[in-house]
Amino acid sequence: MNILIFSSYKDSWNSVRPEAEMFIQMVKLGHTLTIVTQGQSEYVPRFKENGIKVIDCYPTKKVCCKTIKTLRNELKSTHYDIVYAMNSKTIPNAAFACIGFKNTKMVTYRGTVGGLYRYDPTAYLTHLHPRVNGISCVAQAVTDDVKKRVWIHSDNVVTIYKGHDLSWYQAQPIERSKLNLPEDAIVVTCIANARPSKGVHVLLDSASQLSDIENLHFLLIGRDMDTEKNLALAKSSGMKERIHFLGYRKDVPEILATSDMQIQPSVSGEGLPKTIIEAMSMAVPSIVTTTGGGKELLVDGESGYVVPVNDSASISEKIRLLCTSEEHRKSMGKLAQQRVINNFSLQDTAQLHLNFFKMLSDRNI
């Protein structure tokens, strides 16, 4: 197949790698790819090294006439079986560019739950645009949400998990002294942006139920975590000195590698949190909530724990359980790591996308 990808690769290497490497894997499987992105993106040389044509034409806005014209000229000069647009800027431009090219199927990517509504006119610029033929969702929770919104072809909305390679996430543990941690600390790490939906306040509320575990420490990583509310919760927890607000860090893999467990306490709006995959790949057990796709990554009680949203008591119960036994933590972490190998491989993700693309190409839609 001849496939045109329209996406941004300006984010950090680690953030874009699962998507970028999936497309490189498609080339290795014998398919031809063109990627429309920012020409100065760090990943561009790697794309070119692997025989991928790169077009430097990223839109400046959701409807960019220059971008649409460039895409239409490309579609006129070369037949593409699939145009795959990946975000809220690329989807509307690709959709308008594809109008009139009936033999080219357009696919969009959806990575979050919520925010897509039939009564919202802007939704018809993205996934509800009539030119869209199929939607690839990052988790089943996302798929279930999208299927409620589309008008037709709901069977063309599918779940395809992002693929990963364990080697991407291996890092040497940071020395605990550099984080002001004692060597015998049991380290609970939470990585999130400071939004209420991330549920950091719920995790901090659980701390008050764990203050008796004297060597337990919380690491909170992310911008603006130290809000007035969060600081107040930490102060009243009984373990204020053992709750560390680290802010934004570039050494997150090294911190995860020295952690004993990772917590995702989100209360809404999650797609498939990358931090869970990172922790699993490093054999660090996770506690996640039932919102979004995080619960799909783990087998509850085997390769991690799944707890209800807004339930600090359940979070504290599972943290306490993991604190009781280093052997239990290591066993659960190893099972999580094996689950990444068995269920979320890069090769499987690439092939599932190709199967989806071929199914759409074969259908008269």
C-alpha positions as a Python dict, from the first residue, in 0.01 Angstrom:
ca = {
    (1, 'M'): (0, 0, 0),
    (2, 'N'): (94, 362, -52),
    (3, 'I'): (22, 555, 268),
    (4, 'L'): (42, 926, 348),
    (5, 'I'): (87, 1017, 714),
    (6, 'F'): (6, 1367, 841),
    (7, 'S'): (134, 1433, 1192),
    (8, 'S'): (357, 1642, 1420),
    (9, 'Y'): (696, 1520, 1535),
    (10, 'K'): (808, 1832, 1720),
    (11, 'D'): (758, 1679, 2064),
    (12, 'S'): (1034, 1502, 2257),
    (13, 'W'): (1192, 1194, 2100),
    (14, 'N'): (1046, 962, 2367),
    (15, 'S'): (696, 1101, 2316),
    (16, 'V'): (680, 1058, 1938),
    (17, 'R'): (883, 736, 1913),
    (18, 'P'): (600, 477, 1944),
    (19, 'E'): (410, 640, 1657),
    (20, 'A'): (715, 715, 1443),
    (21, 'E'): (867, 370, 1479),
    (22, 'M'): (535, 209, 1391),
    (23, 'F'): (547, 383, 1052),
    (24, 'I'): (909, 280, 1000),
    (25, 'Q'): (799, -78, 1075),
    (26, 'M'): (537, -49, 796),
    (27, 'V'): (815, 35, 550),
    (28, 'K'): (1009, -269, 669),
    (29, 'L'): (699, -476, 591),
    (30, 'G'): (715, -359, 228),
    (31, 'H'): (483, -60, 214),
    (32, 'T'): (554, 291, 82),
    (33, 'L'): (512, 587, 316),
    (34, 'T'): (515, 962, 282),
    (35, 'I'): (508, 1174, 596),
    (36, 'V'): (388, 1535, 599),
    (37, 'T'): (528, 1708, 907),
    (38, 'Q'): (756, 1987, 1026),
    (39, 'G'): (1075, 1968, 822),
    (40, 'Q'): (1292, 2058, 1121),
    (41, 'S'): (1160, 1778, 1343),
    (42, 'E'): (1432, 1566, 1502),
    (43, 'Y'): (1279, 1245, 1365),
    (44, 'V'): (1299, 1358, 1000),
    (45, 'P'): (1653, 1221, 939),
    (46, 'R'): (1550, 881, 1074),
    (47, 'F'): (1244, 877, 850),
    (48, 'K'): (1460, 952, 546),
    (49, 'E'): (1719, 691, 645),
    (50, 'N'): (1439, 434, 629),
    (51, 'G'): (1322, 535, 283),
    (52, 'I'): (1030, 754, 386),
    (53, 'K'): (958, 1062, 177),
    (54, 'V'): (910, 1370, 398),
    (55, 'I'): (710, 1676, 294),
    (56, 'D'): (775, 1989, 499),
    (57, 'C'): (424, 2134, 523),
    (58, 'Y'): (270, 2147, 869),
    (59, 'P'): (-44, 2364, 902),
    (60, 'T'): (-39, 2689, 1096),
    (61, 'K'): (-411, 2657, 1175),
    (62, 'K'): (-698, 2408, 1158),
    (63, 'V'): (-795, 2519, 808),
    (64, 'C'): (-480, 2624, 627),
    (65, 'C'): (-526, 2694, 254),
    (66, 'K'): (-154, 2653, 179),
    (67, 'T'): (-147, 2312, 345),
    (68, 'I'): (-465, 2194, 174),
    (69, 'K'): (-328, 2301, -165),
    (70, 'T'): (1, 2120, -104),
    (71, 'L'): (-179, 1801, -1),
    (72, 'R'): (-414, 1812, -301),
    (73, 'N'): (-120, 1854, -538),
    (74, 'E'): (44, 1551, -379),
    (75, 'L'): (-274, 1345, -410),
    (76, 'K'): (-305, 1447, -777),
    (77, 'S'): (53, 1351, -857),
    (78, 'T'): (60, 1024, -664),
    (79, 'H'): (-213, 774, -581),
    (80, 'Y'): (-241, 703, -211),
    (81, 'D'): (-448, 419, -71),
    (82, 'I'): (-463, 578, 274),
    (83, 'V'): (-428, 926, 420),
    (84, 'Y'): (-382, 898, 797),
    (85, 'A'): (-419, 1223, 996),
    (86, 'M'): (-319, 1220, 1360),
    (87, 'N'): (-429, 1536, 1544),
    (88, 'S'): (-673, 1826, 1562),
    (89, 'K'): (-467, 2042, 1323),
    (90, 'T'): (-390, 1780, 1061),
    (91, 'I'): (-732, 1612, 1045),
    (92, 'P'): (-939, 1906, 908),
    (93, 'N'): (-671, 1998, 655),
    (94, 'A'): (-640, 1639, 536),
    (95, 'A'): (-1019, 1598, 520),
    (96, 'F'): (-1068, 1899, 295),
    (97, 'A'): (-769, 1798, 82),
    (98, 'C'): (-913, 1449, 28),
    (99, 'I'): (-1245, 1570, -110),
    (100, 'G'): (-1282, 1435, -464),
    (101, 'F'): (-1024, 1158, -427),
    (102, 'K'): (-1269, 870, -395),
    (103, 'N'): (-1012, 593, -424),
    (104, 'T'): (-816, 727, -128),
    (105, 'K'): (-948, 633, 217),
    (106, 'M'): (-901, 878, 500),
    (107, 'V'): (-829, 759, 854),
    (108, 'T'): (-805, 964, 1173),
    (109, 'Y'): (-643, 889, 1507),
    (110, 'R'): (-824, 943, 1837),
    (111, 'G'): (-632, 931, 2165),
    (112, 'T'): (-867, 1067, 2432),
    (113, 'V'): (-1205, 997, 2589),
    (114, 'G'): (-1462, 1277, 2578),
    (115, 'G'): (-1471, 1611, 2401),
    (116, 'L'): (-1633, 1480, 2081),
    (117, 'Y'): (-2002, 1569, 2050),
    (118, 'R'): (-2254, 1570, 1767),
    (119, 'Y'): (-2390, 1909, 1869),
    (120, 'D'): (-2042, 2069, 1851),
    (121, 'P'): (-1986, 2221, 1503),
    (122, 'T'): (-1608, 2188, 1539),
    (123, 'A'): (-1643, 1807, 1561),
    (124, 'Y'): (-1738, 1813, 1191),
    (125, 'L'): (-1393, 1948, 1112),
    (126, 'T'): (-1230, 1642, 1268),
    (127, 'H'): (-1360, 1291, 1332),
    (128, 'L'): (-1718, 1363, 1226),
    (129, 'H'): (-1609, 1519, 896),
    (130, 'P'): (-1803, 1338, 620),
    (131, 'R'): (-1478, 1264, 434),
    (132, 'V'): (-1345, 1046, 718),
    (133, 'N'): (-1371, 674, 638),
    (134, 'G'): (-1226, 519, 954),
    (135, 'I'): (-1101, 604, 1300),
    (136, 'S'): (-818, 432, 1487),
    (137, 'C'): (-851, 465, 1866),
    (138, 'V'): (-572, 418, 2117),
    (139, 'A'): (-785, 222, 2367),
    (140, 'Q'): (-1118, 42, 2387),
    (141, 'A'): (-1250, 312, 2618),
    (142, 'V'): (-1183, 567, 2343),
    (143, 'T'): (-1345, 344, 2081),
    (144, 'D'): (-1659, 301, 2292),
    (145, 'D'): (-1685, 678, 2332),
    (146, 'V'): (-1630, 755, 1961),
    (147, 'K'): (-1883, 495, 1847),
    (148, 'K'): (-2152, 687, 2037),
    (149, 'R'): (-2069, 1000, 1836),
    (150, 'V'): (-2031, 890, 1474),
    (151, 'W'): (-2337, 890, 1248),
    (152, 'I'): (-2242, 609, 1010),
    (153, 'H'): (-1982, 334, 972),
    (154, 'S'): (-1938, 276, 1345),
    (155, 'D'): (-1781, -59, 1253),
    (156, 'N'): (-1496, 140, 1099),
    (157, 'V'): (-1400, 269, 1444),
    (158, 'V'): (-1141, 29, 1586),
    (159, 'T'): (-903, -9, 1879),
    (160, 'I'): (-532, -39, 1802),
    (161, 'Y'): (-295, -6, 2095),
    (162, 'K'): (34, 172, 2043),
    (163, 'G'): (329, -63, 2017),
    (164, 'H'): (643, -40, 2226),
    (165, 'D'): (990, -185, 2259),
    (166, 'L'): (1135, -253, 2604),
    (167, 'S'): (1474, -116, 2497),
    (168, 'W'): (1326, 233, 2466),
    (169, 'Y'): (1255, 254, 2837),
    (170, 'Q'): (1555, 99, 3002),
    (171, 'A'): (1740, 349, 3218),
    (172, 'Q'): (1985, 343, 3506),
    (173, 'P'): (1813, 426, 3837),
    (174, 'I'): (1894, 772, 3965),
    (175, 'E'): (2078, 778, 4297),
    (176, 'R'): (1817, 823, 4565),
    (177, 'S'): (2036, 1071, 4750),
    (178, 'K'): (1996, 1306, 4454),
    (179, 'L'): (1621, 1308, 4524),
    (180, 'N'): (1669, 1355, 4899),
    (181, 'L'): (1552, 999, 4958),
    (182, 'P'): (1696, 745, 5203),
    (183, 'E'): (1820, 424, 5046),
    (184, 'D'): (1555, 216, 5226),
    (185, 'A'): (1265, 435, 5106),
    (186, 'I'): (962, 279, 4942),
    (187, 'V'): (908, 519, 4653),
    (188, 'V'): (566, 595, 4505),
    (189, 'T'): (587, 799, 4184),
    (190, 'C'): (310, 993, 4012),
    (191, 'I'): (376, 1166, 3679),
    (192, 'A'): (106, 1404, 3558),
    (193, 'N'): (17, 1750, 3440),
    (194, 'A'): (-149, 1964, 3705),
    (195, 'R'): (-510, 1928, 3597),
    (196, 'P'): (-795, 1826, 3827),
    (197, 'S'): (-876, 1536, 3594),
    (198, 'K'): (-539, 1378, 3676),
    (199, 'G'): (-657, 1309, 4032),
    (200, 'V'): (-337, 1408, 4211),
    (201, 'H'): (-553, 1544, 4493),
    (202, 'V'): (-700, 1195, 4539),
    (203, 'L'): (-354, 1044, 4567),
    (204, 'L'): (-254, 1308, 4823),
    (205, 'D'): (-570, 1236, 5019),
    (206, 'S'): (-462, 871, 5035),
    (207, 'A'): (-132, 978, 5195),
    (208, 'S'): (-309, 1063, 5521),
    (209, 'Q'): (-406, 695, 5545),
    (210, 'L'): (-45, 581, 5496),
    (211, 'S'): (151, 810, 5725),
    (212, 'D'): (231, 522, 5961),
    (213, 'I'): (459, 362, 5698),
    (214, 'E'): (768, 554, 5802),
    (215, 'N'): (986, 485, 5498),
    (216, 'L'): (714, 563, 5241),
    (217, 'H'): (788, 858, 5010),
    (218, 'F'): (578, 1016, 4733),
    (219, 'L'): (740, 1172, 4425),
    (220, 'L'): (511, 1405, 4229),
    (221, 'I'): (652, 1489, 3886),
    (222, 'G'): (504, 1742, 3646),
    (223, 'R'): (454, 2111, 3592),
    (224, 'D'): (249, 2306, 3847),
    (225, 'M'): (193, 2010, 4078),
    (226, 'D'): (254, 2231, 4381),
    (227, 'T'): (-84, 2405, 4370),
    (228, 'E'): (-220, 2561, 4685),
    (229, 'K'): (-468, 2274, 4723),
    (230, 'N'): (-204, 2005, 4675),
    (231, 'L'): (37, 2171, 4917),
    (232, 'A'): (-240, 2193, 5177),
    (233, 'L'): (-322, 1824, 5133),
    (234, 'A'): (45, 1734, 5169),
    (235, 'K'): (75, 1946, 5483),
    (236, 'S'): (-225, 1780, 5647),
    (237, 'S'): (-129, 1426, 5544),
    (238, 'G'): (102, 1355, 5836),
    (239, 'M'): (388, 1286, 5595),
    (240, 'K'): (456, 1633, 5456),
    (241, 'E'): (835, 1590, 5464),
    (242, 'R'): (803, 1266, 5263),
    (243, 'I'): (597, 1415, 4978),
    (244, 'H'): (835, 1560, 4721),
    (245, 'F'): (714, 1803, 4453),
    (246, 'L'): (979, 1765, 4184),
    (247, 'G'): (822, 1975, 3908),
    (248, 'Y'): (905, 1913, 3543),
    (249, 'R'): (1193, 1668, 3498),
    (250, 'K'): (1385, 1547, 3196),
    (251, 'D'): (1509, 1238, 3382),
    (252, 'V'): (1169, 1071, 3432),
    (253, 'P'): (1291, 727, 3308),
    (254, 'E'): (1574, 732, 3563),
    (255, 'I'): (1329, 828, 3840),
    (256, 'L'): (1086, 556, 3737),
    (257, 'A'): (1373, 307, 3743),
    (258, 'T'): (1438, 382, 4110),
    (259, 'S'): (1066, 375, 4201),
    (260, 'D'): (886, 89, 4373),
    (261, 'M'): (548, 165, 4220),
    (262, 'Q'): (376, 410, 3987),
    (263, 'I'): (30, 558, 4045),
    (264, 'Q'): (-213, 694, 3786),
    (265, 'P'): (-501, 838, 3997),
    (266, 'S'): (-695, 1004, 3711),
    (267, 'V'): (-1064, 1076, 3763),
    (268, 'S'): (-1163, 1142, 3398),
    (269, 'G'): (-1054, 1201, 3042),
    (270, 'E'): (-770, 952, 2998),
    (271, 'G'): (-688, 777, 2673),
    (272, 'L'): (-393, 546, 2724),
    (273, 'P'): (-138, 703, 2962),
    (274, 'K'): (217, 653, 2837),
    (275, 'T'): (356, 656, 3190),
    (276, 'I'): (186, 325, 3262),
    (277, 'I'): (356, 161, 2963),
    (278, 'E'): (689, 312, 3069),
    (279, 'A'): (652, 172, 3420),
    (280, 'M'): (543, -169, 3290),
    (281, 'S'): (842, -179, 3055),
    (282, 'M'): (1071, -113, 3352),
    (283, 'A'): (901, -384, 3561),
    (284, 'V'): (757, -126, 3801),
    (285, 'P'): (404, -217, 3920),
    (286, 'S'): (126, 35, 3867),
    (287, 'I'): (-197, 129, 4038),
    (288, 'V'): (-444, 282, 3791),
    (289, 'T'): (-806, 394, 3800),
    (290, 'T'): (-1097, 270, 3594),
    (291, 'T'): (-1122, 583, 3382),
    (292, 'G'): (-999, 571, 3024),
    (293, 'G'): (-772, 303, 2884),
    (294, 'G'): (-526, 255, 3170),
    (295, 'K'): (-725, -37, 3307),
    (296, 'E'): (-688, -215, 2971),
    (297, 'L'): (-311, -230, 3003),
    (298, 'L'): (-310, -432, 3325),
    (299, 'V'): (-456, -755, 3453),
    (300, 'D'): (-596, -648, 3791),
    (301, 'G'): (-422, -821, 4080),
    (302, 'E'): (-167, -984, 3851),
    (303, 'S'): (34, -723, 3658),
    (304, 'G'): (-97, -423, 3854),
    (305, 'Y'): (-400, -296, 4040),
    (306, 'V'): (-712, -122, 3910),
    (307, 'V'): (-910, 92, 4155),
    (308, 'P'): (-1228, 302, 4128),
    (309, 'V'): (-1199, 673, 4047),
    (310, 'N'): (-1207, 925, 4332),
    (311, 'D'): (-1137, 649, 4583),
    (312, 'S'): (-840, 741, 4802),
    (313, 'A'): (-914, 451, 5038),
    (314, 'S'): (-870, 198, 4756),
    (315, 'I'): (-548, 365, 4643),
    (316, 'S'): (-405, 361, 4994),
    (317, 'E'): (-510, -5, 5036),
    (318, 'K'): (-318, -110, 4725),
    (319, 'I'): (-15, 102, 4811),
    (320, 'R'): (-7, -58, 5157),
    (321, 'L'): (-34, -403, 4999),
    (322, 'L'): (264, -333, 4772),
    (323, 'C'): (459, -190, 5066),
    (324, 'T'): (435, -515, 5259),
    (325, 'S'): (654, -720, 5027),
    (326, 'E'): (943, -634, 4796),
    (327, 'E'): (905, -981, 4643),
    (328, 'H'): (541, -905, 4558),
    (329, 'R'): (638, -575, 4394),
    (330, 'K'): (907, -741, 4183),
    (331, 'S'): (683, -1030, 4081),
    (332, 'M'): (401, -799, 3975),
    (333, 'G'): (646, -574, 3790),
    (334, 'K'): (792, -867, 3595),
    (335, 'L'): (444, -981, 3492),
    (336, 'A'): (366, -626, 3376),
    (337, 'Q'): (686, -620, 3172),
    (338, 'Q'): (602, -954, 3011),
    (339, 'R'): (257, -819, 2925),
    (340, 'V'): (416, -538, 2724),
    (341, 'I'): (616, -797, 2531),
    (342, 'N'): (316, -1021, 2469),
    (343, 'N'): (41, -766, 2405),
    (344, 'F'): (184, -430, 2303),
    (345, 'S'): (460, -498, 2053),
    (346, 'L'): (559, -254, 1779),
    (347, 'Q'): (528, -524, 1512),
    (348, 'D'): (172, -615, 1611),
    (349, 'T'): (63, -250, 1613),
    (350, 'A'): (202, -191, 1264),
    (351, 'Q'): (34, -504, 1126),
    (352, 'L'): (-301, -425, 1287),
    (353, 'H'): (-295, -80, 1127),
    (354, 'L'): (-212, -232, 789),
    (355, 'N'): (-497, -481, 825),
    (356, 'F'): (-734, -195, 908),
    (357, 'F'): (-612, 8, 611),
    (358, 'K'): (-657, -286, 374),
    (359, 'M'): (-1009, -351, 505),
    (360, 'L'): (-1104, 11, 439),
    (361, 'S'): (-941, 6, 95),
    (362, 'D'): (-1138, -305, -1),
    (363, 'R'): (-1470, -159, 110),
    (364, 'N'): (-1687, 52, -117),
    (365, 'I'): (-1732, 342, 126),
}
